[in-house]
């Protein structure tokens, strides 16, 4: 018999055969992929479930004064904890582990002392921990003192399942000094803790207010992490990987400790409320920011309004301290000169037939220099009433009134009220008409005016230096210039002479001292009916080349020269070393 013939597909069937082969191979691949994928996903899920990323908080940097004196700083804070995985046997049920933990806790607490036995975690707290976070140590006692740590160290071999863990605590030297400026911290969850970290209840120190908040990006440092391997019941078995925490940077404020202490002591000793500000005129660095009353850092109580920063949010009409600025503006705009106008002061300014604004004295005929030094209301009511309305608007805007100063503590600031026709039209509800008497009141810092001590300091500095600066609180910050202006030299000369005479023979004689020539302007700002006026002073020294500028505002203090003047004088003497 001959050999059977082999099957040979016809020519037209060969492509079909190949296509079916390819299709079959693809089908096998799809089946295999679907079989393997769940295994891979389950493996990845298993790995995820048996590892925990634990947050490790960083040590916060130190906040210091300009001379390096420590203000806000971080110290170690130790807690005694117990690790459940070191107590249990792998065969134990949760309730068995609970009983073992209770027994160890009782023994440790008894060894440490009665107060620790009484404050040990109860059964419910332990059970909650085992249900929610068995991989994490259970905290037994927080912030234990040195003596307790010593007793535990002596007993550690008896209780190998217990440990000392390190956390961080924020401390404050001189907690009552400039608390609004320095600011406080609070414990917060680390960013994305609920999504990223197993110990979602972990906390880190974050800046909550003041410069602690403004400089948080430097002070906070960088938290670390540990990757823990856990068993099938979520108990810790080993540390797979770790990233150490990085300590935060130390930061220095521009605050002068001695001057700050002096300012606050004067307010405190005199039972005064208000604020004092001192700046370095060339840079805008804030040397003093006192606001009294104040609640010391680390305290939740304290005086009402104790965390209100009156230097940035004091709701004060400026009174006569605004007069030098009106004078400088009027001279530049050609509305006043050394000789003109001569205003006759009979002791008041007549608004209408039945209304007048009083002046402190009958001054007779005055030109602008003596009007500044003697703080003549009649002169400045007359001068401001001569301003075109658009220039009254421009004046307020030009000196930065009605807006925040651009410093790091903007959340503590109010913009104030720039009393001008534009503001009245925009803001008055009952009557938004600018009346003739409004201009007169605006010229003496009354009417609707609201300025803060910091605004007043920066506006006066603008005139004296030609630079409208933002306040700088961080020593490393460069000056921030918001605006510049070349005031005519003759305008500066006239106004400076008026402020010089104010100290020598005018309303600011309480600032006079042979040790230091001072430029100043006092103010007495009318307050609510039946209340004493606010006392103001703006002062700069040395008079021939001013380097430091001080503003003091005393709530219900009466005459500015009498009550605020000596405070400003002594701050300037200290800053200049006189």
C-alpha positions as CSV (number, residue, x, y, z in Angstrom):
1,X,0.0,0.0,0.0
2,X,1.2,3.4,-0.8
3,X,1.7,6.3,1.7
4,X,-1.5,8.2,2.6
5,X,-1.5,11.7,1.1
6,X,-0.9,14.6,3.7
7,X,-3.5,17.2,4.2
8,X,-2.5,20.4,2.5
9,X,-4.9,23.3,2.8
10,X,-5.9,24.8,-0.4
11,X,-4.2,28.1,-1.3
12,X,-7.2,30.1,-0.3
13,X,-7.4,28.5,3.1
14,X,-3.8,29.2,4.3
15,X,-4.5,32.9,5.2
16,X,-7.6,31.9,7.1
17,X,-5.6,29.3,9.1
18,X,-3.0,31.8,10.1
19,X,-5.6,34.3,11.2
20,X,-7.3,31.7,13.3
21,X,-4.0,30.8,14.9
22,X,-3.3,34.4,15.8
23,X,-6.8,34.9,17.2
24,X,-6.4,31.7,19.3
25,X,-3.1,33.0,20.7
26,X,-4.6,36.4,21.5
27,X,-7.4,34.7,23.3
28,X,-5.0,32.6,25.4
29,X,-3.1,35.8,26.4
30,X,-6.3,37.6,27.4
31,X,-7.4,34.6,29.6
32,X,-3.9,34.4,31.2
33,X,-4.0,38.2,31.9
34,X,-7.3,38.0,33.5
35,X,-6.1,35.1,35.7
36,X,-2.9,36.8,36.8
37,X,-4.3,40.3,37.4
38,X,-6.3,39.5,40.5
39,X,-3.3,37.8,42.0
40,X,-1.1,40.8,41.4
41,X,-3.8,43.2,42.7
42,X,-4.3,41.0,45.8
43,X,-0.5,40.9,46.3
44,X,-0.2,44.7,46.1
45,X,-3.2,45.1,48.4
46,X,-1.7,42.6,50.9
47,X,1.6,44.6,50.9
48,X,-0.3,47.8,51.5
49,X,-2.4,46.4,54.3
50,X,0.7,45.0,56.0
51,X,2.7,48.2,56.0
52,X,2.0,51.5,57.8
53,X,3.6,54.9,57.1
54,X,4.0,56.7,60.4
55,X,4.5,60.5,60.8
56,X,7.5,61.7,62.8
57,X,7.2,65.4,63.9
58,X,10.1,67.8,63.5
59,X,11.6,70.0,66.2
60,X,10.4,73.6,65.6
61,X,13.1,76.3,65.2
62,X,13.7,79.0,67.8
63,X,12.2,82.5,67.5
64,X,14.5,85.1,68.9
65,X,14.9,88.9,69.3
66,X,17.4,90.9,67.2
67,X,20.1,90.4,69.8
68,X,19.6,86.6,69.8
69,X,17.7,86.5,73.1
70,X,15.5,83.4,73.0
71,X,11.7,84.1,72.9
72,X,9.8,81.0,71.6
73,X,11.6,77.7,71.6
74,X,11.0,73.9,71.5
75,X,12.0,71.4,74.2
76,X,11.8,67.6,74.3
77,X,8.6,66.3,75.8
78,X,8.6,62.6,76.8
79,X,5.8,60.2,77.1
80,X,5.7,56.7,78.5
81,X,4.1,54.3,76.0
82,X,3.5,50.6,75.7
83,X,3.9,48.5,72.5
84,X,1.1,46.0,72.2
85,X,3.0,43.7,69.8
86,X,5.6,43.1,72.6
87,X,3.0,42.0,75.1
88,X,0.8,39.6,72.9
89,X,1.4,36.1,71.7
90,X,0.6,35.6,68.0
91,X,-2.0,33.0,69.1
92,X,-3.8,35.5,71.4
93,X,-7.2,36.8,70.8
94,X,-7.8,40.6,71.1
95,X,-9.4,40.1,74.5
96,X,-6.4,38.1,75.7
97,X,-4.1,40.8,74.5
98,X,-6.3,43.4,76.3
99,X,-6.0,41.4,79.6
100,X,-2.2,41.2,79.3
101,X,-1.9,44.9,78.6
102,X,-4.1,45.7,81.6
103,X,-1.9,43.6,83.8
104,X,1.4,45.2,82.6
105,X,-0.1,48.7,82.9
106,X,-1.2,48.0,86.5
107,X,2.3,46.8,87.4
108,X,4.1,49.8,85.7
109,X,1.7,52.3,87.3
110,X,2.1,50.7,90.8
111,X,5.9,50.9,90.4
112,X,5.8,54.6,89.4
113,X,3.5,55.7,92.2
114,X,-0.1,56.2,93.3
115,X,-0.8,59.2,91.0
116,X,0.2,57.1,87.9
117,X,-1.9,54.2,89.0
118,X,-4.9,56.5,89.3
119,X,-4.3,58.1,85.8
120,X,-3.5,54.9,83.8
121,X,-5.6,54.3,80.7
122,X,-8.8,52.3,81.4
123,X,-10.0,49.2,79.7
124,X,-12.2,51.1,77.1
125,X,-9.2,53.3,76.1
126,X,-7.0,50.2,75.6
127,X,-9.7,48.4,73.6
128,X,-10.3,51.4,71.4
129,X,-6.6,51.5,70.6
130,X,-6.4,47.8,69.8
131,X,-9.3,48.2,67.4
132,X,-8.1,51.3,65.6
133,X,-4.3,51.4,65.9
134,X,-2.7,48.2,67.1
135,X,0.5,48.9,65.2
136,X,1.1,52.1,67.2
137,X,2.3,52.4,70.8
138,X,-0.4,53.2,73.3
139,X,0.4,56.4,75.2
140,X,0.2,55.9,79.0
141,X,1.4,59.2,80.4
142,X,2.4,62.4,78.5
143,X,5.0,65.1,79.4
144,X,6.4,63.1,82.3
145,X,8.9,65.0,84.5
146,X,12.6,64.2,85.0
147,X,12.0,62.3,88.2
148,X,9.5,60.0,86.6
149,X,11.8,59.4,83.7
150,X,14.5,58.4,86.2
151,X,12.2,55.9,88.0
152,X,11.1,54.4,84.7
153,X,14.7,54.0,83.5
154,X,15.5,52.1,86.7
155,X,12.5,49.8,86.0
156,X,12.9,49.4,82.2
157,X,14.3,45.9,82.3
158,X,11.2,44.7,84.3
159,X,8.9,46.2,81.7
160,X,10.5,45.7,78.3
161,X,7.2,46.4,76.4
162,X,7.2,50.0,77.6
163,X,9.3,52.9,76.1
164,X,10.0,56.6,76.3
165,X,8.9,58.4,73.2
166,X,10.0,61.9,72.2
167,X,7.6,64.7,71.2
168,X,8.0,68.4,71.2
169,X,6.7,71.2,73.4
170,X,6.7,75.0,72.7
171,X,8.0,77.2,75.5
172,X,8.0,80.9,75.9
173,X,10.5,83.1,77.8
174,X,8.9,86.3,79.0
175,X,5.5,85.2,77.8
176,X,3.9,88.5,78.4
177,X,6.4,90.4,76.2
178,X,5.0,91.3,72.7
179,X,2.7,88.3,72.6
180,X,0.7,89.6,69.6
181,X,3.9,90.1,67.6
182,X,5.6,86.8,68.5
183,X,2.5,84.7,68.2
184,X,1.6,81.2,69.4
185,X,1.5,77.7,68.1
186,X,-1.1,75.0,68.1
187,X,-1.0,71.3,67.5
188,X,-2.4,70.3,64.1
189,X,-2.6,67.2,62.0
190,X,0.2,67.0,59.5
191,X,-0.8,67.8,55.9
192,X,-2.7,64.9,54.3
193,X,-2.3,62.9,57.4
194,X,-5.7,61.2,57.0
195,X,-4.7,60.0,53.5
196,X,-1.0,59.4,53.9
197,X,-0.1,58.5,57.5
198,X,-1.3,55.6,59.6
199,X,-1.1,57.6,62.8
200,X,-3.7,60.0,61.6
201,X,-4.1,61.3,65.2
202,X,-0.4,62.5,65.2
203,X,0.1,66.2,65.8
204,X,2.7,68.7,64.9
205,X,3.4,72.2,66.1
206,X,2.1,74.8,63.6
207,X,2.2,78.6,63.8
208,X,-1.2,79.9,64.8
209,X,-0.7,83.6,65.0
210,X,1.8,86.4,64.8
211,X,5.3,85.7,63.5
212,X,5.0,82.1,64.5
213,X,2.5,81.9,61.6
214,X,4.2,84.3,59.3
215,X,7.5,82.4,59.5
216,X,6.0,78.9,59.8
217,X,7.6,78.0,56.5
218,X,11.0,78.4,58.1
219,X,10.3,77.5,61.7
220,X,8.3,74.3,61.1
221,X,11.1,72.2,59.6
222,X,10.2,68.9,57.7
223,X,8.5,66.0,59.3
224,X,9.9,62.5,58.9
225,X,8.4,59.1,58.5
226,X,8.8,55.4,59.3
227,X,7.5,52.6,57.1
228,X,6.4,49.8,59.5
229,X,5.8,46.2,58.5
230,X,2.8,44.7,60.3
231,X,1.4,41.2,60.6
232,X,-2.0,40.0,59.4
233,X,-3.6,41.4,62.6
234,X,-2.0,44.8,62.0
235,X,0.5,44.6,64.9
236,X,4.0,46.0,64.3
237,X,6.6,43.5,63.3
238,X,9.5,45.6,61.9
239,X,10.6,48.9,60.5
240,X,11.1,48.7,56.8
241,X,12.4,52.1,56.1
242,X,12.6,55.6,57.7
243,X,13.2,59.2,56.8
244,X,14.4,61.4,59.7
245,X,12.7,64.6,60.6
246,X,14.6,67.9,59.8
247,X,14.7,70.6,62.5
248,X,13.2,73.9,61.6
249,X,15.3,77.1,61.1
250,X,16.0,79.6,63.9
251,X,14.6,83.0,63.1
252,X,15.4,86.5,64.6
253,X,12.8,89.2,64.8
254,X,13.8,92.9,64.5
255,X,12.4,93.5,68.0
256,X,14.7,95.4,70.4
257,X,14.2,93.6,73.7
258,X,15.2,96.6,76.0
259,X,13.0,99.1,74.1
260,X,10.1,96.6,74.0
261,X,10.4,96.0,77.8
262,X,10.5,99.7,78.5
263,X,7.4,100.5,76.4
264,X,5.4,97.8,78.0
265,X,6.5,98.6,81.5
266,X,5.4,102.3,81.1
267,X,2.0,101.2,80.0
268,X,1.7,98.5,82.6
269,X,3.0,100.7,85.5
270,X,0.7,103.5,84.6
271,X,-2.3,101.2,84.2
272,X,-2.6,102.4,80.5
273,X,-4.2,100.9,77.5
274,X,-3.0,101.5,74.0
275,X,0.0,100.9,71.8
276,X,3.6,102.0,71.0
277,X,5.5,101.5,67.8
278,X,9.1,102.2,67.1
279,X,10.7,101.7,63.6
280,X,14.1,102.1,62.1
281,X,13.3,104.8,59.6
282,X,15.7,103.7,56.8
283,X,14.5,100.1,56.7
284,X,11.0,99.9,58.2
285,X,12.2,97.3,60.7
286,X,9.9,97.3,63.7
287,X,11.9,97.7,66.9
288,X,9.0,98.0,69.3
289,X,5.4,96.9,68.9
290,X,3.7,97.1,72.3
291,X,0.0,96.6,72.8
292,X,-1.5,96.6,76.2
293,X,-3.4,94.9,77.9
294,X,-1.9,91.7,76.6
295,X,-2.5,88.0,77.4
296,X,0.8,86.2,77.9
297,X,1.6,83.4,75.5
298,X,0.6,80.0,76.7
299,X,-2.4,81.3,78.6
300,X,-6.0,80.9,77.4
301,X,-7.4,83.5,79.6
302,X,-6.1,87.0,80.4
303,X,-7.4,90.5,80.1
304,X,-10.4,91.1,77.7
305,X,-9.0,92.0,74.3
306,X,-5.6,90.8,75.4
307,X,-4.7,89.4,72.0
308,X,-5.9,92.4,70.1
309,X,-2.9,94.1,68.5
310,X,-3.7,97.8,69.0
311,X,-0.6,98.8,67.1
312,X,-2.3,97.4,64.0
313,X,-5.9,97.4,64.8
314,X,-6.4,100.2,67.3
315,X,-9.6,102.1,66.3
316,X,-8.3,105.6,66.8
317,X,-8.9,109.0,65.3
318,X,-5.5,110.6,64.8
319,X,-6.2,114.0,66.1
320,X,-3.4,116.6,65.7
321,X,-0.6,114.1,64.8
322,X,-1.9,114.3,61.3
323,X,-1.4,118.0,61.0
324,X,2.3,117.9,59.9
325,X,1.2,115.7,56.9
326,X,-1.5,118.2,55.9
327,X,1.1,120.9,56.2
328,X,3.6,119.1,54.0
329,X,0.9,118.3,51.4
330,X,-0.4,121.9,51.4
331,X,3.0,123.4,50.9
332,X,3.8,121.1,48.0
333,X,0.5,121.8,46.3
334,X,1.0,125.6,46.7
335,X,-1.8,126.1,49.3
336,X,0.6,127.3,52.0
337,X,4.1,128.8,52.4
338,X,6.2,130.0,55.3
339,X,4.4,133.3,55.4
340,X,0.9,132.5,54.0
341,X,-1.8,132.1,55.0
342,X,-1.7,134.0,58.2
343,X,-4.7,132.8,60.1
344,X,-6.2,134.7,63.0
345,X,-7.1,132.3,65.8
346,X,-9.7,133.7,68.3
347,X,-9.7,130.4,70.2
348,X,-12.1,128.6,67.8
349,X,-13.0,127.9,64.2
350,X,-16.5,129.1,63.2
351,X,-18.3,126.4,61.2
352,X,-21.7,128.0,61.0
353,X,-23.5,130.7,62.9
354,X,-24.3,128.2,65.6
355,X,-21.4,125.7,65.4
356,X,-17.7,126.1,66.1
357,X,-14.7,123.9,66.6
358,X,-12.7,124.9,69.7
359,X,-8.9,125.5,69.9
360,X,-6.7,125.0,72.9
361,X,-5.8,128.7,73.2
362,X,-6.3,132.1,71.6
363,X,-3.3,132.1,69.4
364,X,-3.8,135.3,67.4
365,X,-2.2,135.5,64.0
366,X,-0.3,132.4,63.0
367,X,1.7,131.1,60.1
368,X,2.3,127.4,59.4
369,X,5.4,126.8,61.5
370,X,3.9,128.0,64.8
371,X,0.6,126.5,63.8
372,X,2.3,123.1,63.9
373,X,4.2,123.7,67.1
374,X,1.2,125.1,69.0
375,X,-1.2,122.6,67.3
376,X,-3.7,125.4,66.3
377,X,-7.0,123.8,65.3
378,X,-8.2,127.1,63.8
379,X,-5.3,127.2,61.4
380,X,-5.7,123.6,60.2
381,X,-9.4,123.8,59.9
382,X,-8.9,126.8,57.7
383,X,-6.1,125.1,55.7
384,X,-8.0,121.9,55.0
385,X,-11.1,123.8,54.1
386,X,-9.1,125.4,51.3
387,X,-8.2,122.0,49.7
388,X,-10.1,121.1,46.6
389,X,-12.2,118.0,47.2
390,X,-10.1,115.9,44.9
391,X,-7.0,116.8,46.8
392,X,-8.6,115.8,50.1
393,X,-9.1,112.4,48.5
394,X,-5.6,112.3,47.1
395,X,-4.1,113.2,50.5
396,X,-5.6,110.2,52.2
397,X,-4.6,107.8,49.5
398,X,-1.1,109.4,49.1
399,X,-0.1,108.7,52.7
400,X,-1.4,105.1,52.7
401,X,-4.5,105.7,54.9
402,X,-7.4,103.4,54.4
403,X,-5.4,100.3,53.5
404,X,-3.2,97.8,55.3
405,X,0.5,98.4,55.5
406,X,1.7,95.4,53.6
407,X,3.6,93.7,56.5
408,X,3.6,90.0,57.6
409,X,0.9,90.6,60.2
410,X,-1.9,91.6,57.8
411,X,-4.4,89.4,59.5
412,X,-4.1,91.5,62.6
413,X,-4.6,94.8,60.8
414,X,-7.5,97.0,60.0
415,X,-7.4,99.3,57.0
416,X,-8.8,102.2,59.0
417,X,-10.9,105.0,57.5
418,X,-9.5,107.7,55.2
419,X,-11.8,110.5,55.9
420,X,-12.3,112.2,52.6
421,X,-15.2,113.1,50.1
422,X,-14.7,109.8,48.2
423,X,-15.0,107.8,51.4
424,X,-18.1,109.7,52.6
425,X,-19.8,109.2,49.2
426,X,-18.9,105.5,49.2
427,X,-19.5,104.6,52.8
428,X,-22.0,106.9,54.6
429,X,-25.5,105.4,54.5
430,X,-27.7,108.1,55.9
431,X,-26.0,111.1,54.4
432,X,-23.2,110.7,51.9
433,X,-22.9,114.4,51.2
434,X,-19.5,116.1,52.0
435,X,-20.4,119.1,54.1
436,X,-18.2,122.2,54.7
437,X,-17.6,121.2,58.3
438,X,-16.2,117.8,57.2
439,X,-13.2,119.4,55.6
440,X,-12.5,121.3,58.8
441,X,-12.7,118.2,60.9
442,X,-10.6,116.2,58.5
443,X,-7.8,118.9,58.9
444,X,-7.5,118.2,62.6
445,X,-7.8,114.4,62.4
446,X,-11.4,114.2,63.6
447,X,-14.6,113.5,61.8
448,X,-14.6,110.0,60.3
449,X,-10.8,109.4,60.5
450,X,-9.6,106.1,61.8
451,X,-5.8,105.3,61.7
452,X,-3.6,102.8,63.5
453,X,-0.4,103.6,65.3
454,X,1.6,101.7,62.6
455,X,-0.1,103.6,59.8
456,X,0.7,106.8,61.5
457,X,4.4,105.8,61.9
458,X,4.8,104.8,58.3
459,X,3.0,107.9,56.9
460,X,5.2,110.3,59.0
461,X,8.3,108.3,58.0
462,X,7.2,108.7,54.4
463,X,7.3,112.4,54.7
464,X,10.7,112.5,56.5
465,X,12.4,109.9,54.2
466,X,10.6,110.0,50.9
467,X,9.8,106.3,51.2
468,X,6.5,104.7,52.1
469,X,7.7,101.4,53.6
470,X,6.0,98.2,54.7
471,X,6.8,97.2,58.3
472,X,9.5,94.5,58.6
473,X,9.4,92.2,61.6
474,X,11.9,89.5,60.4
475,X,15.5,90.6,60.8
476,X,16.5,89.1,57.5
477,X,13.8,90.8,55.4
478,X,14.9,93.5,53.0
479,X,13.2,96.8,53.1
480,X,9.9,96.8,51.1
481,X,9.2,100.1,49.5
482,X,5.5,100.7,48.7
483,X,6.0,104.2,47.2
484,X,8.5,106.9,46.8
485,X,8.2,110.7,46.6
486,X,10.6,113.6,46.5
487,X,9.1,116.1,48.8
488,X,10.3,119.6,48.1
489,X,13.1,120.5,50.4
490,X,11.4,123.7,51.5
491,X,8.3,121.7,52.5
492,X,10.4,119.3,54.6
493,X,12.3,122.2,56.2
494,X,9.2,124.1,57.2
495,X,7.4,121.1,58.7
496,X,10.5,119.8,60.5
497,X,11.0,123.2,62.0
498,X,7.4,123.2,63.3
499,X,8.0,119.7,64.9
500,X,11.3,120.9,66.4
501,X,9.5,124.0,68.0
502,X,6.8,121.7,69.2
503,X,9.3,120.1,71.6
504,X,11.2,123.3,72.4
505,X,8.3,125.6,73.1
506,X,5.1,124.0,72.0
507,X,2.7,121.3,73.0
508,X,5.5,118.6,73.1
509,X,7.7,120.0,75.8
510,X,7.5,116.8,77.9
511,X,9.8,115.3,75.2
512,X,12.5,118.0,75.7
513,X,15.9,116.7,76.9
514,X,19.4,118.1,76.7
515,X,20.6,114.6,75.9
516,X,18.8,114.3,72.6
517,X,17.2,116.7,70.1
518,X,13.8,115.4,69.1
519,X,11.2,116.2,66.5
520,X,7.6,115.6,67.6
521,X,3.9,116.3,67.2
522,X,1.3,115.7,69.9
523,X,-2.3,114.9,69.5
524,X,-5.5,114.9,71.5
525,X,-8.1,112.9,69.7
526,X,-11.7,113.4,70.8
527,X,-13.5,110.2,71.7
528,X,-17.0,109.1,72.5
529,X,-19.1,111.6,74.5
530,X,-18.3,111.5,78.2
531,X,-14.9,109.8,77.7
532,X,-11.4,111.3,77.9
533,X,-9.7,111.8,74.6
534,X,-7.0,109.6,73.2
535,X,-3.5,110.8,73.7
536,X,-1.0,110.7,70.8
537,X,2.5,111.6,70.0
538,X,4.7,111.1,66.9
539,X,8.4,111.6,67.5
540,X,11.7,111.1,65.7
541,X,15.3,111.5,66.7
542,X,18.0,112.7,66.4
543,X,16.3,115.9,65.1
544,X,19.1,116.8,62.7
545,X,19.3,113.4,61.1
546,X,16.4,111.2,62.3
547,X,17.1,107.5,62.6
548,X,14.3,106.2,64.7
549,X,10.6,107.1,64.8
550,X,8.2,106.4,67.6
551,X,4.4,106.6,67.8
552,X,2.5,106.3,71.1
553,X,-1.3,106.1,71.4
554,X,-2.9,106.0,74.9
555,X,-6.6,105.2,75.0
556,X,-8.5,107.8,77.0
557,X,-5.2,109.3,78.1
558,X,-6.1,112.9,77.8
559,X,-3.5,115.3,76.5
560,X,-1.0,113.7,74.2
561,X,2.0,115.7,75.3
562,X,1.4,115.0,79.0
563,X,0.8,111.3,79.0
564,X,2.3,109.9,75.7
565,X,5.2,112.3,75.3
566,X,7.4,110.9,78.1
567,X,7.0,107.3,76.9
568,X,8.1,108.3,73.4
569,X,11.0,110.3,74.7
570,X,12.4,107.5,76.8
571,X,12.1,104.9,74.0
572,X,14.1,107.3,71.7
573,X,16.7,107.9,74.4
574,X,17.2,104.1,74.8
575,X,17.3,103.4,71.1
576,X,19.9,106.2,70.4
577,X,22.0,105.2,73.5
578,X,21.6,108.7,75.0
